[in-house]
Amino acid sequence: MLENYLPILIFIGVGLAVGTIAITLGYFVSPHHPDDEKGSPYECGFEAFENTRIKFDVRYYLVAILFIIFDLEIAFLFPWAVVLDKIGMVGFIAMFVFLSILVIGFIYEWKKGALEWE
């Protein structure tokens, strides 16, 4: 049973070791020149115009959510396309229903004007 998990544990161990070595090496090799400008929230060379806690327009969040939804759609389509010959018509119908729901949601957002930017 342990031999099934051993490659995963080795992979996690190597990943942690590489990450720790990179951070430690970067800390000791990089130059340290503390400055008030570097410690400020904005390192652009001038003071901020307004308060940093301003409200964003809701449409910004709608576009972000739409991007995430359609990005996840693609993440589901690739594995589905690989195993389509094994899952048969049931898998095809399930993906058709999934994509239909997403298309209906996209049309709804389009008709409501969520994609219009003023």
N, C-alpha and C positions, 0 to 999 in steps of 0.2 A: 504494500500500500504506500509506503514511504517513497518508493522509487518513482511513483507517479508525480509526487510533489517536489522531489529533489531538484529538477531543472528549474522550477519556478522559484524555489528558495535561492538557488545559485544566481538566477537572473536578478532577483531583488537585492541580494547581497552585493553583486557587482555594480548594480545601479546606485545603491547607497554609497559604496566606496568611491565610485567615480565622482558622484556629486559632492561628497565630503572633501575629496582631494582637490577638486576644482575650486570650491569655495575657500578652502584653507590656503591654497596656493595664491589665489587672487588677493586674499587679505594680506599676505606677507609680501607679495611682489609689487602690488600697486602702490603708487605714491599717495601719501596722506598730506593734503594741504587744506585744512579746514578753513572755511570762509563763511561770512554771514550770508553772502549771496547764494552759495551752494546749499546752505541750510534752509533757505527760504522755500515756501511752497512753489513758487514759480521761478524757474531758472532762466527766464527769458530776457533779463536785463532791465526790466522796468516794473513798476508796481501794477498790481491788478486794477482794472477800471472799476469793478463793482465787487459786491460781496460774492464769495465763492459759493454760497448756498442759494443761488437763484433757481427758480423753477423752470423746468424744461416744458416745452409744449407736449401735449399728450400724443400728438402725431409722431413725434420722435420715437416714443416707446412702441407705438403701433407698428411702425416700420421695422423696428428692431425685433419685435415678436414675430412679424411676418418672415423676416430673414431667418430667424431660428427655426421656424416651422418648416420652411422650404429647404433649409440646410439639413434638417433631420430627415426630411423626405428622401433626399438623395442618399443619406446614410442607410436608409432602409431598402432602397432600390438596388444597390450594388449586391448585397448578399442574396437578395431575392432573385436577381437575375442569374447568379451563379448556380443556385439550386433549383431553378424553375423546372428543369427536366425531371427532377426527383420528386418534387411536391405535387406536380400535376395540376389538374384543373381546379382543385380546391385551393391551392396556393394562388393560382391566377385570379380566382374570384375574390379571395380575401384581399389581395393587393388592389384589385379593381375597386372594391368597396372603400378601401383606405384612401386611394387616390381620388375617388369621387367625392368623399367627404372634404378632402383638402381643396379640391377645385371649387366646390360649393362655397366653402369658407372664403376662398380667394375672390370669387365673384361677388360675394356679399361685401367684402372689404372694398372692392373696386367700386361697387355701386354706392356705397356709403361715402366715398371720397377720401378714404384713409390714405390712398396713395398720392393724392393731390397735395403738392407742397406750395404754399403761398409765399 
